[in-house]
Amino acid sequence: MKTVKKSKIKKKKLGLKTKSKIKLNKKQSKIPDLKLDTNGLLPAIVQDAKTKEVLMLAYMNKASLKITLKEGRTCFYSRSRKCFWRKGETSGHIQRVKRVFYDCDKDTLLILVDQTGAACHTGKKSCFYRKII
């Protein structure tokens, strides 16, 4: 009997494709020389590709950015757990990547996504639902 990894079973239950890739041309496949912080991370702002609503902010390192580009869905680096985490891996609230930009200083990413379900762990569409003024 063939054993199947738990992550593959979980992905099948959530209806997630295990090999959905973004097609990149040669110019796009090269990750630019980004300015990482002292921990090797850079902030990634996630925005809804259709509505332009800011959904969340998380952190990436070069490896998680490569995974994001390869898989076509967001993969971040958890500063507290010190490991990768793919948005929606347990909740099913995945983010399919449409475009990725970097800013003029090369120290921040902007990722445009098609969001399935809530982006915030609280169940809200966006993590930015609390107003100051």
N, C-alpha and C positions, 0 to 999 in steps of 0.2 A: 504494500500500500504506500502511495506517495504522500509524503507529509507536505503540508502547505503552511507557509509562515502566517502568523496571526495578522500581520499588517496587510497581507493580500486579502485575507478573509474579510477584515474590517473594511477595506476599500471596496470589495465587491458588495458588501451589505449596504454601504453608503452610496453605491452607484458611481464610485470614482474610477476613472480610467487610470491604470497604472502606467501607461506610456503615452500620455497626451503631451506632445512637444510643440514648442513654438518653432516655426520654420524661420531660420535666420540665414541671411546671405553672408558672404565672407566678411564684409565690413562690420555687420552687426554682431557676428559671433565673437569678435575680440572685445573683451571687457576693457574699458578705458582705465587709465591709471588714476584711480580714485584715491582721495585723501581720507584714510581711515583714522579713527581716534587712537589713543594710546592702547586701547584694548583690541584694536583691529576691527572695529565696528563703524558703521555709519547709519544714521537714521534713514528710515524709509517711510515716506508719507504715502498712504494708500488712499486712492480717490476712485469713486465710482466713475467708470468710463462714460456713462450716458448722462447722469445728472450733474457730474462734477462735484458732488458732495464729498467732503473729506471724511473718510471712514475710520481711520486709525493711524497710529504711528507705532512702528516697531523697529527693530534693529537687524541689520544684515552684516555678515562678513563676506569676503569674496566667495567662499565656498557655498554659502546659502544663496548668493546671487546666481552663481552658476547653476545650482539645482533649480532655482526659480525659472531661469531661462530654458533649461533643458526640459523640465516637466510642464511648463506652461501654467503653473499655479504657484502661489506664494509660499516661500519657505523662509523662515526667519531664524535668527539666533537668539535664544533665550539668555539674557544676562544673568538671571537668577539661577536657572537650572544648568547653565553652561552646556547647552545642547541645541540641536536644530529642532524646530517645530514647524510643521506644515499647517497653515490655517485651514481649519475644518477637518483635520484628521480624525477627531473624535466626535465633533458635533455635526459634521456634514456641511457646515457653512463655509464652503470653499470659495476661493477667489481665483477666477481664471484670468490670467494676465493678458492684457491687450497691448499695452505699450509700457516702456520703461524709459524714463528721462533721468538725467543728472543735472545738478545746478551749475551755475557759472564758477563756483569755487571748487567744484568736484567733490563736495563733502556731504551731499544729501541726495537721496533718490526720491523720485516721484513715480509711483506705480499705478497705472490706470487698470482697473479690473472690472470684470462682471462678477458682482457679489451674489452668492447664493445664500439666502438667509441673513441672519444678523452678523455684523462685523465685530460687535462688542461682546465680550464674555458675559455681560449682564443681560444679553438678549436684545439690546437696543440695536437699531440699524447702524448707528455710528457711535464711536466712543466719545464723540464731542457733542454731548447732549446737555451739558450743564453750562449755564450762562453766568458770566460775571456782571456784565452790563448789557 
